[in-house]
Amino acid sequence: MVKKLNFILFLFVGLTVMAQIPKDEVLLDSSVFPKENVKLVVNSNVLLAGELLQYKGFILNASKKKSALSKILYVSLRNANDSVVFNHKLKVENATVNGDFFVPSNLKTGIYKLIGYTNFSKNNINDAFTQVNIFIINTFVKSEVAPAAKETVEIAASPEKVGDVLTNKANTKSLKIKLNKQSFGLREKVTLNIENTDNNDNGSYVLSVRKVNPVEIIGEIAKASKSKSSAMFYVPELRGELISGLVVSKQDNIPAANKEVALTIPGEDYIFKIAKTNAQGRFFFSVDETYNAEESILQLYGNEAYRSAYNLVLDSKDFKLNEEEYNLKLDKQLKDWLLERSVQLQVENAYYDTKRDSILTKKTNTAFYDNLGTVFLLDDYTRFPTVRETFIEVVTLAAVRGTGSDTRFLVYNAYDPNRIAKFNSIDPLVLMDGMLVQDYSELLNYNARNIESVRVVTEPYRYGPKIYSGIIAVETKEKDFVPRHTNDYVAEINLPPAVKNKKYYRPDYSDKVQLSRIPDYRVQLLWQPEINLSKEGFTTSFYTSDVSGVYEILITGFSKNGLHILNKYYFKVSKN
């Protein structure tokens, strides 16, 4: 099995010249590749505007075990017309990942589809994506009269029957849920213990504690289908996000081979990469670094005359579904419950700053040249009005030669004072805030007083498919330089960053005075998207809120052997 997996990974490494390849260019029968599926777990299928949708994604192979392939998961919320509410991109660790979405007050009442997929799972014919139906009720906006539809789904009132609801459910005896007692008061501590009788310690599980909604869904919703089959083979994103496209000739629209393309994802810790097109004119970038920028820049290498003969065409990662016709009907008996929850949510969200979740920080990216070279901090020197003068008087390890279209930069190598070395005739790499500078007038005409530093690497440097005589890296004070991109060989692309991990707010009422004046109308008492089950099991604690009722403890996931685990346990919260 290990040899087989290694062989498959070897094949995929060879195929990662593209995020997607026409099937007629894949030399092997695509059926030999393993299947990859996605499963999603959510905190609730019924949500009100102002609540938080929380989800966890599992990436599995055909045996329902963790997949070792994809490192990026895509999660999207769509309405019945396939209009996108959000697209999330998530970096996968150990075949799982989690995210959330605050349901805004402008989102209409209706039936939504939460879909999850990987680039590789899009090859599947029947299960290219997973779907979870989400029913959203907006109490702040009057529902419009829905057009006629083939099917109607109703959210009906379902009064809590405590005796029935408190019946615990499980599809396995390997995990047992125990509480320190069965009934709790408001703001009381709950101690939860999960016994692991079969040592399912290498599985992945999510733990959710939420109040049971007094509703039931009446009606069925069929799984959505892709709008059309694809002629592409989608490669797994083995290391990170794949960004790909074509360089085509403007004259005859034929793909161009051996063309160099530069990518910059801007920011204080920017990402700069270079790729060369293959025989089919395709280029790719594999981005495993973390970034925060929303917009990035692609540039074709070469002088103005050379670049203007080509277009950059970026591959789309859009995932289209067929439109569906479903109406959502609300039971009139839900009025009191909806009114109560609406008031609670408004109060709860008014204290958002007090109950803010924490964003878990990621390590910053170091520049590809690390600490090489000499840095000139321009505030340490006499300031000169122009960039050219600054290079003459301050940045003594580099120089500007020529004017107009003949302008070029060069670096002085201390080991080659007579400039007779092999690489002296090659231009240095010139960057400005991580952006490749090919039109030197953009740098020379920049306000020199807004430049913070200039780093000069004077030795030859190879990066990607290119060799340079050195590096000149300019950083502005605002770090916001963007080259002109009015031509087809420079493209600004929308590249949203991956969703950041969070540590969710959990109040501590051990000090009864500290938070006594802060109302607590949480119905989601706990959301722990990853719990580690040791041989001794798992123990955690949380506090109830000011909302009484029946609560459900849900633990679900997949064991190390691919067994789907689903356990539900119930307890009551009432006024003291």
C-alpha positions in Angstrom: 0.0 0.0 0.0 2.9 2.4 0.9 4.6 1.7 -2.5 1.3 2.3 -4.3 0.8 5.6 -2.5 4.3 6.7 -3.2 3.9 5.8 -6.9 0.7 7.8 -7.1 2.3 10.8 -5.4 5.2 10.6 -7.9 2.7 10.7 -10.7 0.9 13.7 -9.2 4.2 15.6 -8.6 4.8 15.2 -12.3 1.3 16.4 -13.1 1.4 19.6 -11.0 2.4 21.6 -14.0 -1.2 22.7 -13.8 -4.1 22.9 -11.4 -6.2 21.5 -14.3 -5.2 19.7 -17.5 -7.3 18.8 -20.5 -8.1 15.1 -20.2 -6.7 14.4 -23.6 -3.3 15.6 -22.3 -3.3 13.1 -19.4 -1.3 10.0 -20.6 -2.8 7.7 -18.1 -6.4 6.6 -17.7 -7.8 8.9 -15.0 -9.6 6.0 -13.4 -6.3 4.7 -12.0 -6.1 7.7 -9.7 -7.5 7.3 -6.2 -10.8 9.0 -5.3 -11.1 11.8 -2.8 -14.3 12.8 -1.0 -15.3 15.7 1.3 -17.6 15.5 4.3 -18.9 18.6 6.1 -20.3 18.8 9.7 -22.2 22.0 10.8 -23.2 23.3 14.2 -26.9 23.7 13.0 -28.9 23.3 9.8 -31.4 26.0 11.0 -29.9 29.5 11.6 -31.2 33.0 12.2 -29.6 36.1 10.8 -27.1 37.2 13.4 -26.0 33.7 14.3 -22.7 32.0 13.4 -22.5 29.1 11.0 -19.7 26.8 12.1 -18.4 23.9 10.0 -15.7 21.3 9.8 -14.5 19.6 6.7 -13.1 16.1 6.4 -11.1 15.0 3.3 -11.4 11.3 2.9 -10.3 8.6 0.5 -12.5 5.8 -0.8 -12.1 3.9 2.4 -13.3 6.9 4.5 -9.8 7.2 5.9 -7.9 10.5 5.9 -6.7 11.5 2.5 -3.0 12.3 2.1 -3.5 14.3 -1.1 -5.2 17.7 -1.1 -4.0 20.5 1.2 -6.7 23.1 0.2 -10.4 22.8 0.8 -13.0 25.0 -0.8 -16.3 25.7 1.0 -19.1 27.8 -0.5 -22.6 28.9 0.5 -25.0 29.2 -2.4 -28.7 30.1 -2.7 -31.2 28.4 -4.9 -30.1 30.4 -8.0 -26.5 29.4 -7.4 -25.5 32.9 -6.3 -22.5 32.8 -4.1 -22.9 34.1 -0.5 -19.3 33.2 0.4 -16.4 31.3 -0.9 -13.9 30.1 1.7 -10.5 28.7 1.0 -9.0 26.7 3.8 -5.5 25.3 4.4 -5.9 21.6 5.4 -3.9 20.0 8.1 -4.0 16.3 8.7 -7.0 16.0 6.3 -9.3 18.3 8.3 -10.1 22.0 8.6 -12.7 24.2 10.0 -14.3 27.6 9.4 -17.3 29.8 10.2 -19.5 32.5 8.7 -21.6 35.2 10.5 -25.1 35.2 8.9 -25.6 38.9 8.0 -28.9 40.8 8.4 -29.2 41.3 4.7 -29.4 37.6 3.8 -32.9 36.6 2.7 -34.9 33.9 4.4 -34.5 30.7 2.3 -32.8 27.4 1.6 -29.1 27.5 1.0 -26.5 24.9 0.1 -23.2 24.6 1.9 -20.9 22.8 -0.5 -17.4 21.5 0.1 -14.9 20.2 -2.5 -11.2 20.0 -3.3 -9.6 20.6 -6.7 -9.1 16.9 -7.0 -12.6 15.8 -5.9 -14.0 17.8 -8.9 -12.9 14.8 -11.0 -15.6 12.6 -9.4 -18.6 12.0 -11.6 -21.2 11.5 -8.9 -19.7 13.1 -5.8 -17.6 15.9 -6.9 -18.7 17.9 -3.8 -20.5 17.4 -0.6 -23.7 19.3 0.3 -25.3 20.3 3.5 -28.7 22.1 3.4 -28.8 25.3 5.5 -32.1 26.9 6.3 -31.7 30.6 7.1 -34.5 32.7 8.7 -34.1 36.5 8.7 -36.3 38.1 11.3 -35.1 41.6 10.3 -36.4 41.5 6.8 -40.0 40.8 5.7 -40.0 37.7 3.5 -40.9 38.3 -0.1 -43.6 36.3 -1.9 -41.7 33.5 -3.4 -42.3 32.6 -7.1 -44.0 29.3 -7.9 -41.6 26.4 -7.3 -41.7 22.6 -7.9 -41.2 21.8 -4.2 -42.0 23.4 -0.9 -40.0 22.7 2.3 -41.5 23.8 5.6 -39.9 24.6 8.9 -42.6 23.5 11.3 -42.9 24.0 15.0 -41.9 21.0 17.1 -42.5 21.6 20.8 -39.8 20.1 23.0 -40.8 16.7 24.4 -38.3 16.4 27.1 -38.8 12.7 27.7 -38.3 11.9 24.0 -35.5 14.4 23.4 -33.4 13.2 26.3 -33.1 9.7 24.7 -29.4 9.5 23.9 -28.4 8.2 20.5 -25.2 6.6 19.2 -24.1 4.4 16.2 -21.2 3.0 18.2 -20.4 1.8 21.7 -16.7 2.8 21.4 -17.3 6.3 22.6 -19.3 7.1 25.7 -20.4 10.6 26.8 -20.7 11.3 30.5 -21.6 14.5 32.4 -21.1 15.4 36.0 -24.9 15.5 36.2 -28.0 15.6 34.0 -29.6 19.0 34.8 -27.9 22.3 35.2 -28.8 25.8 36.2 -28.0 29.0 34.4 -24.3 29.9 34.1 -23.3 26.6 35.7 -20.2 24.7 34.9 -20.6 21.5 32.9 -17.9 18.8 33.0 -17.9 16.5 30.0 -16.0 13.3 29.7 -15.7 11.1 26.6 -14.6 7.6 27.3 -12.7 5.9 24.5 -13.3 2.2 24.9 -11.9 1.1 21.6 -8.9 3.4 21.5 -10.0 5.4 18.5 -7.2 7.8 19.2 -6.0 8.5 15.6 -9.4 9.5 14.4 -10.7 13.0 13.9 -13.9 14.3 15.7 -15.8 17.5 16.2 -17.6 18.3 19.5 -20.6 20.6 19.5 -23.0 21.6 22.3 -26.1 23.5 21.2 -29.7 24.1 22.3 -32.2 21.9 20.5 -34.3 24.1 18.1 -38.0 23.6 18.6 -38.5 22.9 14.8 -38.6 20.1 12.3 -38.0 20.2 8.6 -40.8 18.8 6.5 -39.9 18.0 2.9 -36.9 16.6 1.0 -34.2 18.5 -1.0 -32.3 16.6 -3.7 -28.6 17.1 -3.9 -27.6 19.8 -6.4 -25.8 18.8 -9.6 -22.9 20.3 -11.5 -24.1 22.5 -14.4 -22.0 20.6 -16.9 -19.4 17.8 -17.0 -15.8 19.0 -17.5 -13.2 18.1 -20.1 -10.5 18.9 -17.6 -8.5 16.7 -15.2 -8.1 18.4 -11.9 -4.8 17.8 -10.1 -4.7 17.6 -6.3 -3.2 20.6 -4.5 -0.5 18.5 -2.8 1.6 21.3 -1.2 -0.7 24.3 -1.3 -2.8 26.4 -3.5 -2.3 26.0 -7.2 -2.6 29.1 -9.4 -2.4 28.4 -13.1 -3.1 29.7 -16.5 -2.0 30.2 -20.1 0.2 32.5 -22.1 -1.3 32.9 -25.6 -0.2 34.8 -28.7 -2.4 37.8 -29.5 -1.8 37.2 -33.2 -3.1 33.7 -33.6 -4.3 32.8 -30.0 -1.9 29.9 -29.9 -0.4 28.9 -26.5 3.2 30.0 -26.1 5.9 27.8 -24.6 8.9 28.8 -22.5 7.5 32.1 -21.4 8.3 33.4 -17.9 5.6 34.6 -15.6 6.0 36.4 -12.3 3.5 36.3 -9.4 3.5 38.8 -6.5 1.2 38.4 -3.5 1.7 41.8 -1.8 2.0 42.6 1.8 4.6 43.2 4.5 5.7 39.6 4.1 5.1 39.4 0.4 5.4 36.3 -1.8 7.2 36.4 -5.1 7.4 33.5 -7.5 8.5 32.9 -11.1 7.3 30.1 -13.4 7.9 29.1 -17.0 5.3 27.9 -19.4 5.4 24.3 -20.6 5.1 23.0 -24.1 1.3 23.6 -24.0 1.8 27.2 -22.9 0.7 26.5 -19.3 2.2 27.9 -16.2 1.6 27.1 -12.5 2.5 28.5 -9.1 2.2 26.4 -5.9 1.6 28.7 -3.0 2.0 27.1 0.4 2.7 30.3 2.3 0.2 32.3 4.4 -0.8 35.6 3.0 -3.4 38.4 3.8 -3.7 40.3 0.5 -6.9 40.2 -1.5 -5.4 41.2 -4.9 -2.2 39.9 -6.5 -0.3 40.7 -9.7 0.8 38.5 -12.5 3.3 39.7 -15.0 4.8 38.3 -18.2 8.6 38.7 -18.4 10.3 40.7 -21.1 10.6 44.1 -22.6 7.6 46.1 -23.8 7.6 45.0 -27.4 8.1 41.3 -26.4 5.4 41.3 -23.7 2.8 43.2 -25.7 2.5 40.2 -28.2 0.9 38.0 -25.6 -2.1 37.7 -23.3 -2.2 36.2 -19.8 -5.2 33.9 -19.3 -5.9 32.7 -15.7 -7.7 29.4 -15.1 -11.0 29.8 -13.3 -11.7 27.8 -10.1 -15.4 28.6 -10.2 -17.7 25.7 -9.4 -21.1 26.0 -11.1 -24.3 24.2 -9.9 -27.6 23.9 -11.6 -30.4 26.2 -10.3 -33.1 24.6 -8.2 -36.7 25.5 -7.4 -37.6 25.2 -3.8 -39.7 27.4 -1.6 -39.2 27.7 2.2 -42.4 28.0 4.2 -42.4 29.0 7.9 -45.0 27.7 10.3 -46.9 30.5 11.9 -46.5 28.8 15.3 -42.8 29.7 15.1 -43.6 33.4 15.7 -43.0 33.5 19.5 -39.8 31.5 19.2 -38.4 33.7 16.4 -39.3 36.9 18.3 -37.6 35.7 21.4 -34.4 34.6 19.5 -34.3 37.8 17.5 -34.2 39.9 20.7 -31.6 37.6 22.2 -29.4 37.8 19.2 -29.6 41.6 19.1 -28.5 41.8 22.7 -25.8 39.1 22.2 -24.3 40.9 19.2 -24.4 44.2 21.0 -21.7 42.8 23.3 -19.6 41.5 20.4 -16.4 43.3 21.5 -16.7 41.7 24.9 -17.1 38.2 23.5 -14.8 38.5 20.5 -13.2 35.3 19.2 -9.4 35.2 19.0 -7.6 34.9 15.6 -4.7 32.4 15.8 -1.7 34.0 14.3 0.4 32.2 11.7 4.2 32.5 11.3 5.2 35.2 8.9 7.0 34.5 5.6 10.6 35.3 5.2 11.7 36.8 1.9 13.1 34.2 -0.5 16.5 35.9 -0.3 16.3 35.7 3.6 19.0 38.1 5.1 21.3 38.2 2.2 22.8 41.5 1.0 23.1 44.9 2.5 20.2 47.0 3.6 20.3 50.8 3.2 17.7 52.5 5.6 17.3 55.8 3.8 16.2 57.7 7.0 19.8 57.0 8.3 21.2 59.1 5.4 20.7 62.5 3.9 17.6 62.4 1.8 17.8 63.2 -1.9 14.8 64.3 -4.0 15.1 61.6 -6.7 15.7 57.9 -6.8 18.5 58.3 -9.3 20.4 60.7 -6.9 19.7 58.3 -4.0 21.4 55.5 -5.9 24.4 57.7 -6.7 24.8 59.1 -3.1 23.5 56.4 -0.8 23.0 53.0 -2.4 26.6 52.6 -3.3 26.4 48.9 -4.1 24.1 49.5 -7.1 23.8 52.0 -9.9 21.5 53.3 -12.6 22.8 53.6 -16.1 21.3 55.1 -19.2 18.1 57.0 -19.8 14.7 56.4 -21.3 14.2 52.9 -22.8 18.0 52.3 -22.4 17.9 52.6 -18.6 19.2 49.7 -16.7 20.2 48.8 -13.1 23.4 47.1 -12.1 25.0 45.8 -8.9 28.7 46.0 -7.8 30.2 42.7 -6.9 33.1 43.2 -4.5 34.6 39.9 -5.7 34.6 41.2 -9.3 35.7 44.9 -9.3 36.6 44.8 -13.0 33.2 43.3 -14.0 34.6 40.5 -16.0 32.6 37.7 -14.3 30.2 35.5 -16.4 26.9 37.0 -15.0 27.7 40.7 -15.1 25.9 41.2 -18.4 22.7 39.8 -16.9 20.3 42.3 -15.3 19.7 42.1 -11.5 16.2 41.3 -10.2 14.6 44.6 -9.3 11.7 44.4 -6.9 9.6 47.1 -5.3 7.4 46.0 -2.4 7.8 42.5 -3.9 6.5 43.6 -7.3 8.7 42.8 -10.3 9.9 46.1 -11.8 10.4 45.9 -15.6 9.5 49.4 -16.5 12.3 51.2 -14.6 10.7 54.6 -15.1 8.1 53.6 -12.5 10.8 53.2 -9.9 12.9 56.2 -11.0 9.9 58.5 -11.0 8.7 57.4 -7.6 8.9 59.9 -4.7 12.2 59.0 -3.1 11.1 60.3 0.2 8.4 57.6 0.4 11.0 54.8 0.1 12.0 53.2 3.4 14.9 51.0 2.4 16.9 49.4 -0.4 18.4 46.0 -0.1 21.2 45.0 -2.5 22.5 41.5 -3.0 25.6 41.8 -5.1 26.3 38.1 -5.9 24.6 36.2 -8.8 21.3 34.7 -7.7 19.2 31.9 -9.2 15.5 32.0 -8.5 13.1 29.6 -10.3 14.0 29.4 -14.0 16.0 32.7 -13.9 19.5 33.7 -13.1 20.3 37.3 -12.0 23.5 39.3 -11.5 22.1 40.2 -8.1 19.0 41.6 -6.4 17.8 45.2 -5.7 14.8 45.0 -3.4 13.1 48.4 -2.7 10.6 48.8 0.1 8.3 51.8 0.4 7.0 53.2 3.6 3.4 52.2 2.9 4.4 48.9 1.2 1.7 49.5 -1.4 3.4 49.9 -4.7 1.6 48.3 -7.7 2.9 48.4 -11.2 0.8 49.8 -14.0 -1.5 47.1 -15.3 -3.3 48.6 -18.2 -1.9 46.0 -20.6 -2.9 42.3 -21.2 0.6 41.1 -20.0 0.1 42.4 -16.5 -3.0 41.2 -14.7 -4.4 42.0 -11.3 -6.1 38.9 -9.9 -8.5 38.3 -7.0 -6.8 35.9 -4.7 -8.6 35.9 -1.3 -6.5 34.6 1.6 -7.2 31.4 3.4 -9.6 31.4 6.3 -7.7 32.0 9.6 -8.1 29.6 12.5 -9.9 30.9 15.6 -10.1 30.2 19.3 -13.8 30.6 20.1 -15.0 32.7 23.0 -15.8 30.6 26.2 -16.9 32.6 29.3 -15.7 31.6 32.7 -18.2 32.1 35.5 -16.0 30.9 38.3 -15.8 34.5 39.3 -19.6 35.3 39.5 -19.1 39.0 39.9 -16.8 39.7 36.9 -19.3 39.0 34.1 -22.5 39.4 36.1 -23.6 42.5 34.2 -23.0 41.0 30.8 -26.0 39.2 29.4 -25.4 35.7 27.9 -27.9 34.5 25.3 -25.6 31.8 23.8 -27.4 28.7 22.4 -24.0 27.4 21.1 -22.3 26.5 24.4 -19.3 24.8 22.8 -17.8 24.2 19.4 -14.6 22.3 19.4 -13.7 21.3 15.8 -10.8 19.1 16.7 -10.7 16.9 19.8 -7.8 14.4 20.5 -8.9 11.2 22.0 -6.2 9.5 23.9 -6.5 6.1 25.5 -7.8 7.8 28.6 -10.5 9.6 26.7 -11.2 13.3 26.6 -12.3 15.8 29.2 -13.4 19.4 28.9 -15.7 21.9 30.6 -17.9 24.8 29.7 -20.6 27.0 31.2 -24.3 27.2 30.4 -25.8 30.5 29.4 -28.9 32.5 30.4 -31.0 30.4 27.9 -32.9 27.5 29.4 -34.0 24.4 27.5 -32.7 21.1 26.2 -29.2 20.9 24.8 -27.6 18.4 22.6 -24.0 17.2 22.8 -22.8 16.0 19.4 -19.6 14.2 18.8 -19.1 13.0 15.2 -16.2 12.2 12.9 -14.3 9.3 11.5 -12.1 6.8 13.3 -8.6 5.8 12.1 -10.2 2.8 10.3 -12.7 4.9 8.4 -15.7 4.2 10.7 -18.2 7.1 10.8 -18.9 7.9 14.5 -22.1 9.8 15.6 -23.0 10.2 19.2 -25.7 12.4 20.7 -26.3 13.1 24.3 -28.9 15.5 25.9 -29.1 17.5 29.1 -31.4 20.2 30.5 -30.7 23.7 31.6 -33.3 25.6 33.7 -33.5 28.6 36.0 -31.9 28.1 39.4 
